[in-house]
Amino acid sequence: MSIAHDSYDVVVIGGGPAGSTAAALLAEAGHRVLLAEREQFPRFHVGESLMPETYWTFKRLGVLDRLKASRCPRKLSVQFVSHTGKASTPFYFFKHRDHECSQTWQVLRGEFDQMLFDNAAAKGAECHDQTRVIDVLFEGRRAVGVRLKHRDEEPRAIRCRVVVDASGQQSLLANRLGIRDPNPRLRKASIWGHYLGARRDTGIDEGATIILHTQNKRSWFWFIPLEGDRASIGVVGDVDRMLKSGRSPDEVFADELERCPALAERLTNAQRQGPLRVVRDFSYLARQPAGDGWVLIGDALGFLDPVYSSGVFLALKSGEMAADAIHEALRQDDTSAQRIACWAPQFMRGLTLIRKLVEAFYVDQFSFGQFMKAYPHHRGRLTDLLIGRVFDGDAAAIFDDMDPWIASLTNAQAT
């Protein structure tokens, strides 16, 4: 089916979690929305582990019942394994908050993203995959539409009042405008794939995400149990060491696995399904979240290292918050940068808290276990950060003690 109109209220670039969320909510609010996804759905994608606080966006989107009825493993906790092989006590989310929002899921992203894409269509958005946005059209500094190519058709211009860039790590607008800045402290890369037959824990821990350090602490692995007998397993390390050594991804993965006996044991009888995949330069942020007639959400706005599985949560939340701002902007006929970026300061504060926790993870001398022993009253705040409760509450107070603790460790090493 061809694109139905030459103009829309909103064109959303990218059908991932951020784009599908924004498209669904804006269409539900009565706006004419075009959602354009360049790939064919369903698609293979990294980022299978969800944070518990995704619950509230799922509830608003109306997809909770589908997730509850799915065969996706229930994720009730996260566990960390040190470079010595010592496993932490799992962080059980329900012990922090006795509510069904403390249960989340491990998802196959192809099926998960398809569900959100279809939900946007059900809410009234016009959704097309295999539709590549070639460029964003500007009149002066204002975005006024896009030029796109739908499948085998000729490229065409589509006008709109707001362009939402949810193009993921492609970051179409941020790259065009030169406003994407990498985080020099988090220049990481990942090599990952799916395995069948990996040993997973049982009972309440069967769906847990496990984060495992290698023996030299220069990299770490994730272990995410998925539907059936499948697991997502990936290694993260400095991009130069992982990808510029002259070794193949398979060789790098195998070398790092030798340094992680706790994971190697889980893979004793496992078989990899398909090739290993590579993602590089994880962490970046656009200096400007919006302009006149345009806004960035999801990975197009920024992305953090995946150690706490924050990617899908931040994508969903940015899509939701931006959609509310765009709805009001359209209602008031004011799509200025100031108006449609009004959600960004609150979002950035939450993102900054997760970023600070990510950076703490990479401080060699820092131990969350030791910090918790010294400051046990912060355990609830740490759990808030791990579940994604960063837009309300007082999770930020943990850094009143964590920041000087880390500074003392790094100063001691320097001397």
DOKOL-752912 format. One record per residue (C-alpha): x, y, z; residue in one letter. Coordinates in steps of 0.1 Angstrom, whole numbers, plus 5000, padded with zeros to 4 digits. Layout:
BEGIN
@x->X; y->Y; z->Z; residuo->a
...
//
This chain:
BEGIN
@x->5000; y->5000; z->5000; residuo->m
@x->5013; y->5034; z->4990; residuo->s
@x->5016; y->5064; z->5014; residuo->i
@x->4981; y->5079; z->5015; residuo->a
@x->4987; y->5116; z->5017; residuo->h
@x->5012; y->5143; z->5008; residuo->d
@x->5010; y->5161; z->5042; residuo->s
@x->5006; y->5150; z->5078; residuo->y
@x->5006; y->5167; z->5112; residuo->d
@x->5036; y->5145; z->5122; residuo->v
@x->5061; y->5123; z->5104; residuo->v
@x->5080; y->5099; z->5126; residuo->v
@x->5112; y->5085; z->5112; residuo->i
@x->5119; y->5050; z->5126; residuo->g
@x->5096; y->5023; z->5139; residuo->g
@x->5115; y->5012; z->5169; residuo->g
@x->5102; y->5016; z->5205; residuo->p
@x->5106; y->5054; z->5206; residuo->a
@x->5090; y->5060; z->5172; residuo->g
@x->5061; y->5036; z->5176; residuo->s
@x->5053; y->5050; z->5210; residuo->t
@x->5053; y->5086; z->5198; residuo->a
@x->5032; y->5076; z->5167; residuo->a
@x->5007; y->5057; z->5187; residuo->a
@x->5001; y->5084; z->5213; residuo->l
@x->4999; y->5112; z->5187; residuo->l
@x->4975; y->5093; z->5165; residuo->a
@x->4954; y->5084; z->5195; residuo->e
@x->4952; y->5121; z->5203; residuo->a
@x->4937; y->5127; z->5169; residuo->g
@x->4966; y->5138; z->5148; residuo->h
@x->4974; y->5126; z->5113; residuo->r
@x->5007; y->5106; z->5117; residuo->v
@x->5030; y->5089; z->5093; residuo->l
@x->5054; y->5064; z->5107; residuo->l
@x->5082; y->5054; z->5083; residuo->a
@x->5105; y->5025; z->5090; residuo->e
@x->5134; y->5018; z->5066; residuo->r
@x->5138; y->4981; z->5074; residuo->e
@x->5113; y->4953; z->5068; residuo->q
@x->5096; y->4941; z->5100; residuo->f
@x->5101; y->4920; z->5119; residuo->p
@x->5138; y->4928; z->5123; residuo->r
@x->5167; y->4914; z->5144; residuo->f
@x->5178; y->4939; z->5170; residuo->h
@x->5199; y->4941; z->5201; residuo->v
@x->5184; y->4953; z->5234; residuo->g
@x->5162; y->4924; z->5247; residuo->e
@x->5161; y->4931; z->5284; residuo->s
@x->5136; y->4956; z->5298; residuo->l
@x->5137; y->4978; z->5329; residuo->m
@x->5107; y->4975; z->5352; residuo->p
@x->5096; y->5011; z->5348; residuo->e
@x->5086; y->5004; z->5312; residuo->t
@x->5054; y->4991; z->5328; residuo->y
@x->5038; y->5025; z->5329; residuo->w
@x->5044; y->5033; z->5292; residuo->t
@x->5031; y->4998; z->5283; residuo->f
@x->5000; y->5004; z->5304; residuo->k
@x->4993; y->5037; z->5286; residuo->r
@x->4999; y->5022; z->5252; residuo->l
@x->4975; y->4994; z->5260; residuo->g
@x->5000; y->4965; z->5254; residuo->v
@x->5003; y->4951; z->5290; residuo->l
@x->4979; y->4923; z->5284; residuo->d
@x->4998; y->4911; z->5253; residuo->r
@x->5030; y->4911; z->5272; residuo->l
@x->5015; y->4893; z->5302; residuo->k
@x->5001; y->4866; z->5278; residuo->a
@x->5033; y->4862; z->5260; residuo->s
@x->5059; y->4834; z->5264; residuo->r
@x->5086; y->4860; z->5272; residuo->c
@x->5106; y->4851; z->5304; residuo->p
@x->5096; y->4872; z->5334; residuo->r
@x->5125; y->4893; z->5346; residuo->k
@x->5124; y->4897; z->5384; residuo->l
@x->5159; y->4907; z->5392; residuo->s
@x->5194; y->4915; z->5380; residuo->v
@x->5226; y->4899; z->5393; residuo->q
@x->5262; y->4909; z->5390; residuo->f
@x->5292; y->4885; z->5389; residuo->v
@x->5326; y->4900; z->5398; residuo->s
@x->5359; y->4894; z->5381; residuo->h
@x->5367; y->4867; z->5407; residuo->t
@x->5335; y->4848; z->5398; residuo->g
@x->5317; y->4858; z->5430; residuo->k
@x->5280; y->4864; z->5424; residuo->a
@x->5261; y->4892; z->5441; residuo->s
@x->5228; y->4887; z->5459; residuo->t
@x->5202; y->4893; z->5432; residuo->p
@x->5185; y->4927; z->5432; residuo->f
@x->5149; y->4915; z->5434; residuo->y
@x->5127; y->4944; z->5422; residuo->f
@x->5096; y->4932; z->5441; residuo->f
@x->5115; y->4935; z->5474; residuo->k
@x->5118; y->4972; z->5467; residuo->h
@x->5082; y->4977; z->5455; residuo->r
@x->5054; y->4952; z->5460; residuo->d
@x->5035; y->4960; z->5428; residuo->h
@x->5032; y->4941; z->5395; residuo->e
@x->5053; y->4968; z->5379; residuo->c
@x->5083; y->4952; z->5396; residuo->s
@x->5080; y->4923; z->5371; residuo->q
@x->5092; y->4929; z->5335; residuo->t
@x->5102; y->4908; z->5305; residuo->w
@x->5131; y->4896; z->5284; residuo->q
@x->5119; y->4900; z->5248; residuo->v
@x->5128; y->4890; z->5213; residuo->l
@x->5132; y->4925; z->5197; residuo->r
@x->5118; y->4914; z->5164; residuo->g
@x->5085; y->4904; z->5179; residuo->e
@x->5085; y->4931; z->5205; residuo->f
@x->5091; y->4959; z->5180; residuo->d
@x->5065; y->4945; z->5156; residuo->q
@x->5040; y->4945; z->5185; residuo->m
@x->5046; y->4982; z->5191; residuo->l
@x->5046; y->4990; z->5154; residuo->f
@x->5012; y->4972; z->5150; residuo->d
@x->4999; y->4990; z->5180; residuo->n
@x->5007; y->5024; z->5165; residuo->a
@x->4987; y->5013; z->5134; residuo->a
@x->4958; y->5002; z->5156; residuo->a
@x->4958; y->5036; z->5172; residuo->k
@x->4954; y->5053; z->5139; residuo->g
@x->4989; y->5060; z->5127; residuo->a
@x->4997; y->5052; z->5090; residuo->e
@x->5027; y->5028; z->5094; residuo->c
@x->5050; y->5017; z->5066; residuo->h
@x->5081; y->4996; z->5068; residuo->d
@x->5107; y->4994; z->5039; residuo->q
@x->5103; y->5032; z->5037; residuo->t
@x->5135; y->5051; z->5039; residuo->r
@x->5137; y->5088; z->5048; residuo->v
@x->5164; y->5102; z->5025; residuo->i
@x->5164; y->5137; z->5040; residuo->d
@x->5146; y->5161; z->5062; residuo->v
@x->5133; y->5192; z->5044; residuo->l
@x->5139; y->5226; z->5059; residuo->f
@x->5127; y->5261; z->5051; residuo->e
@x->5152; y->5283; z->5068; residuo->g
@x->5158; y->5267; z->5102; residuo->r
@x->5123; y->5251; z->5104; residuo->r
@x->5117; y->5215; z->5094; residuo->a
@x->5087; y->5213; z->5071; residuo->v
@x->5087; y->5177; z->5059; residuo->g
@x->5108; y->5148; z->5046; residuo->v
@x->5119; y->5133; z->5014; residuo->r
@x->5114; y->5095; z->5014; residuo->l
@x->5114; y->5064; z->4993; residuo->k
@x->5087; y->5038; z->4999; residuo->h
@x->5098; y->5004; z->4987; residuo->r
@x->5101; y->5004; z->4949; residuo->d
@x->5083; y->5037; z->4943; residuo->e
@x->5100; y->5069; z->4933; residuo->e
@x->5112; y->5093; z->4960; residuo->p
@x->5086; y->5118; z->4971; residuo->r
@x->5083; y->5148; z->4994; residuo->a
@x->5059; y->5147; z->5023; residuo->i
@x->5050; y->5179; z->5042; residuo->r
@x->5043; y->5179; z->5079; residuo->c
@x->5042; y->5203; z->5109; residuo->r
@x->5066; y->5183; z->5130; residuo->v
@x->5093; y->5158; z->5121; residuo->v
@x->5101; y->5133; z->5149; residuo->v
@x->5135; y->5117; z->5144; residuo->d
@x->5135; y->5082; z->5160; residuo->a
@x->5160; y->5068; z->5135; residuo->s
@x->5180; y->5050; z->5162; residuo->g
@x->5218; y->5050; z->5160; residuo->q
@x->5216; y->5063; z->5125; residuo->q
@x->5207; y->5096; z->5141; residuo->s
@x->5197; y->5111; z->5108; residuo->l
@x->5191; y->5147; z->5120; residuo->l
@x->5218; y->5148; z->5147; residuo->a
@x->5244; y->5138; z->5121; residuo->n
@x->5231; y->5161; z->5095; residuo->r
@x->5232; y->5191; z->5119; residuo->l
@x->5265; y->5181; z->5134; residuo->g
@x->5251; y->5180; z->5170; residuo->i
@x->5259; y->5144; z->5180; residuo->r
@x->5287; y->5142; z->5206; residuo->d
@x->5302; y->5109; z->5217; residuo->p
@x->5310; y->5103; z->5254; residuo->n
@x->5348; y->5100; z->5255; residuo->p
@x->5346; y->5082; z->5288; residuo->r
@x->5324; y->5054; z->5273; residuo->l
@x->5339; y->5046; z->5240; residuo->r
@x->5327; y->5010; z->5240; residuo->k
@x->5318; y->4983; z->5215; residuo->a
@x->5298; y->4951; z->5218; residuo->s
@x->5300; y->4917; z->5201; residuo->i
@x->5269; y->4896; z->5206; residuo->w
@x->5247; y->4868; z->5194; residuo->g
@x->5220; y->4843; z->5204; residuo->h
@x->5227; y->4808; z->5218; residuo->y
@x->5206; y->4777; z->5223; residuo->l
@x->5212; y->4754; z->5253; residuo->g
@x->5230; y->4778; z->5276; residuo->a
@x->5225; y->4769; z->5313; residuo->r
@x->5202; y->4793; z->5330; residuo->r
@x->5191; y->4795; z->5366; residuo->d
@x->5159; y->4780; z->5379; residuo->t
@x->5128; y->4791; z->5398; residuo->g
@x->5126; y->4828; z->5406; residuo->i
@x->5159; y->4835; z->5389; residuo->d
@x->5152; y->4818; z->5356; residuo->e
@x->5145; y->4851; z->5338; residuo->g
@x->5172; y->4872; z->5355; residuo->a
@x->5197; y->4894; z->5336; residuo->t
@x->5232; y->4885; z->5347; residuo->i
@x->5262; y->4909; z->5343; residuo->i
@x->5296; y->4892; z->5344; residuo->l
@x->5330; y->4908; z->5346; residuo->h
@x->5360; y->4892; z->5329; residuo->t
@x->5390; y->4883; z->5351; residuo->q
@x->5410; y->4914; z->5341; residuo->n
@x->5379; y->4937; z->5344; residuo->k
@x->5386; y->4951; z->5310; residuo->r
@x->5353; y->4938; z->5296; residuo->s
@x->5320; y->4924; z->5307; residuo->w
@x->5293; y->4900; z->5294; residuo->f
@x->5256; y->4901; z->5295; residuo->w
@x->5235; y->4870; z->5298; residuo->f
@x->5198; y->4875; z->5290; residuo->i
@x->5175; y->4844; z->5289; residuo->p
@x->5149; y->4846; z->5261; residuo->l
@x->5119; y->4827; z->5251; residuo->e
@x->5123; y->4789; z->5248; residuo->g
@x->5159; y->4778; z->5251; residuo->d
@x->5175; y->4809; z->5236; residuo->r
@x->5198; y->4834; z->5253; residuo->a
@x->5213; y->4867; z->5242; residuo->s
@x->5249; y->4869; z->5251; residuo->i
@x->5273; y->4897; z->5244; residuo->g
@x->5306; y->4912; z->5255; residuo->v
@x->5313; y->4949; z->5259; residuo->v
@x->5347; y->4965; z->5261; residuo->g
@x->5368; y->4995; z->5248; residuo->d
@x->5362; y->5000; z->5211; residuo->v
@x->5399; y->5002; z->5202; residuo->d
@x->5408; y->4970; z->5220; residuo->r
@x->5377; y->4951; z->5207; residuo->m
@x->5376; y->4962; z->5171; residuo->l
@x->5410; y->4975; z->5161; residuo->k
@x->5432; y->4947; z->5171; residuo->s
@x->5431; y->4929; z->5137; residuo->g
@x->5412; y->4900; z->5152; residuo->r
@x->5378; y->4889; z->5139; residuo->s
@x->5347; y->4893; z->5161; residuo->p
@x->5347; y->4855; z->5167; residuo->d
@x->5383; y->4856; z->5179; residuo->e
@x->5377; y->4886; z->5202; residuo->v
@x->5346; y->4870; z->5216; residuo->f
@x->5364; y->4837; z->5222; residuo->a
@x->5393; y->4854; z->5239; residuo->d
@x->5371; y->4873; z->5262; residuo->e
@x->5350; y->4843; z->5270; residuo->l
@x->5382; y->4825; z->5282; residuo->e
@x->5385; y->4853; z->5308; residuo->r
@x->5350; y->4848; z->5321; residuo->c
@x->5348; y->4812; z->5334; residuo->p
@x->5315; y->4818; z->5351; residuo->a
@x->5299; y->4824; z->5317; residuo->l
@x->5320; y->4798; z->5299; residuo->a
@x->5305; y->4772; z->5322; residuo->e
@x->5270; y->4782; z->5313; residuo->r
@x->5279; y->4778; z->5276; residuo->l
@x->5294; y->4743; z->5279; residuo->t
@x->5265; y->4727; z->5260; residuo->n
@x->5253; y->4757; z->5240; residuo->a
@x->5253; y->4763; z->5203; residuo->q
@x->5254; y->4797; z->5187; residuo->r
@x->5225; y->4806; z->5163; residuo->q
@x->5237; y->4827; z->5133; residuo->g
@x->5267; y->4851; z->5132; residuo->p
@x->5280; y->4873; z->5159; residuo->l
@x->5270; y->4909; z->5155; residuo->r
@x->5289; y->4941; z->5163; residuo->v
@x->5277; y->4974; z->5177; residuo->v
@x->5303; y->5002; z->5182; residuo->r
@x->5306; y->5036; z->5200; residuo->d
@x->5276; y->5030; z->5223; residuo->f
@x->5274; y->5063; z->5242; residuo->s
@x->5266; y->5096; z->5226; residuo->y
@x->5242; y->5125; z->5231; residuo->l
@x->5228; y->5152; z->5208; residuo->a
@x->5236; y->5187; z->5221; residuo->r
@x->5201; y->5199; z->5211; residuo->q
@x->5170; y->5178; z->5216; residuo->p
@x->5147; y->5198; z->5193; residuo->a
@x->5145; y->5227; z->5169; residuo->g
@x->5117; y->5245; z->5151; residuo->d
@x->5094; y->5218; z->5137; residuo->g
@x->5117; y->5188; z->5147; residuo->w
@x->5125; y->5167; z->5177; residuo->v
@x->5149; y->5138; z->5185; residuo->l
@x->5138; y->5108; z->5206; residuo->i
@x->5152; y->5074; z->5215; residuo->g
@x->5187; y->5065; z->5202; residuo->d
@x->5185; y->5094; z->5177; residuo->a
@x->5188; y->5117; z->5208; residuo->l
@x->5213; y->5097; z->5227; residuo->g
@x->5224; y->5062; z->5238; residuo->f
@x->5240; y->5049; z->5269; residuo->l
@x->5261; y->5018; z->5274; residuo->d
@x->5238; y->4988; z->5278; residuo->p
@x->5250; y->4976; z->5312; residuo->v
@x->5217; y->4984; z->5330; residuo->y
@x->5194; y->4976; z->5300; residuo->s
@x->5182; y->5012; z->5299; residuo->s
@x->5179; y->5016; z->5261; residuo->g
@x->5144; y->5005; z->5255; residuo->v
@x->5131; y->5022; z->5287; residuo->f
@x->5147; y->5055; z->5277; residuo->l
@x->5133; y->5051; z->5241; residuo->a
@x->5098; y->5045; z->5253; residuo->l
@x->5099; y->5073; z->5279; residuo->k
@x->5113; y->5098; z->5254; residuo->s
@x->5087; y->5089; z->5229; residuo->g
@x->5059; y->5093; z->5254; residuo->e
@x->5072; y->5126; z->5268; residuo->m
@x->5079; y->5141; z->5234; residuo->a
@x->5044; y->5130; z->5221; residuo->a
@x->5027; y->5148; z->5250; residuo->d
@x->5047; y->5180; z->5242; residuo->a
@x->5040; y->5177; z->5204; residuo->i
@x->5003; y->5172; z->5210; residuo->h
@x->5002; y->5205; z->5230; residuo->e
@x->5023; y->5223; z->5205; residuo->a
@x->5000; y->5213; z->5177; residuo->l
@x->4970; y->5221; z->5197; residuo->r
@x->4984; y->5256; z->5204; residuo->q
@x->4998; y->5260; z->5168; residuo->d
@x->5033; y->5266; z->5182; residuo->d
@x->5058; y->5241; z->5170; residuo->t
@x->5088; y->5262; z->5180; residuo->s
@x->5119; y->5246; z->5195; residuo->a
@x->5111; y->5260; z->5229; residuo->q
@x->5076; y->5245; z->5229; residuo->r
@x->5083; y->5210; z->5216; residuo->i
@x->5114; y->5206; z->5237; residuo->a
@x->5097; y->5214; z->5270; residuo->c
@x->5099; y->5177; z->5281; residuo->w
@x->5137; y->5175; z->5275; residuo->a
@x->5150; y->5190; z->5308; residuo->p
@x->5132; y->5164; z->5329; residuo->q
@x->5142; y->5136; z->5306; residuo->f
@x->5178; y->5147; z->5306; residuo->m
@x->5179; y->5147; z->5344; residuo->r
@x->5168; y->5111; z->5345; residuo->g
@x->5192; y->5101; z->5318; residuo->l
@x->5220; y->5118; z->5336; residuo->t
@x->5214; y->5097; z->5367; residuo->l
@x->5216; y->5065; z->5347; residuo->i
@x->5248; y->5077; z->5329; residuo->r
@x->5265; y->5085; z->5363; residuo->k
@x->5257; y->5049; z->5374; residuo->l
@x->5271; y->5036; z->5342; residuo->v
@x->5303; y->5056; z->5346; residuo->e
@x->5306; y->5043; z->5382; residuo->a
@x->5305; y->5007; z->5369; residuo->f
@x->5336; y->5014; z->5348; residuo->y
@x->5357; y->5027; z->5377; residuo->v
@x->5381; y->4998; z->5383; residuo->d
@x->5385; y->5004; z->5420; residuo->q
@x->5348; y->5009; z->5426; residuo->f
@x->5326; y->4981; z->5440; residuo->s
@x->5289; y->4985; z->5445; residuo->f
@x->5291; y->4958; z->5472; residuo->g
@x->5316; y->4978; z->5492; residuo->q
@x->5297; y->5010; z->5486; residuo->f
@x->5264; y->4994; z->5499; residuo->m
@x->5282; y->4981; z->5530; residuo->k
@x->5294; y->5017; z->5537; residuo->a
@x->5260; y->5033; z->5528; residuo->y
@x->5233; y->5007; z->5533; residuo->p
@x->5206; y->5034; z->5534; residuo->h
@x->5211; y->5039; z->5497; residuo->h
@x->5201; y->5004; z->5487; residuo->r
@x->5166; y->5016; z->5478; residuo->g
@x->5180; y->5044; z->5457; residuo->r
@x->5203; y->5021; z->5439; residuo->l
@x->5174; y->4998; z->5431; residuo->t
@x->5154; y->5028; z->5419; residuo->d
@x->5182; y->5035; z->5394; residuo->l
@x->5183; y->4998; z->5383; residuo->l
@x->5146; y->4997; z->5376; residuo->i
@x->5145; y->5031; z->5359; residuo->g
@x->5127; y->5051; z->5386; residuo->r
@x->5146; y->5083; z->5377; residuo->v
@x->5119; y->5108; z->5368; residuo->f
@x->5105; y->5110; z->5403; residuo->d
@x->5116; y->5100; z->5438; residuo->g
@x->5150; y->5108; z->5453; residuo->d
@x->5174; y->5084; z->5436; residuo->a
@x->5197; y->5114; z->5428; residuo->a
@x->5206; y->5116; z->5465; residuo->a
@x->5228; y->5084; z->5462; residuo->i
@x->5254; y->5105; z->5444; residuo->f
@x->5259; y->5128; z->5473; residuo->d
@x->5279; y->5099; z->5488; residuo->d
@x->5289; y->5080; z->5456; residuo->m
@x->5306; y->5109; z->5438; residuo->d
@x->5331; y->5117; z->5467; residuo->p
@x->5336; y->5079; z->5473; residuo->w
@x->5346; y->5074; z->5436; residuo->i
@x->5367; y->5106; z->5437; residuo->a
@x->5387; y->5093; z->5467; residuo->s
@x->5393; y->5060; z->5449; residuo->l
@x->5406; y->5076; z->5417; residuo->t
@x->5427; y->5102; z->5436; residuo->n
@x->5443; y->5074; z->5457; residuo->a
@x->5452; y->5055; z->5425; residuo->q
@x->5467; y->5087; z->5409; residuo->a
@x->5490; y->5092; z->5439; residuo->t
//
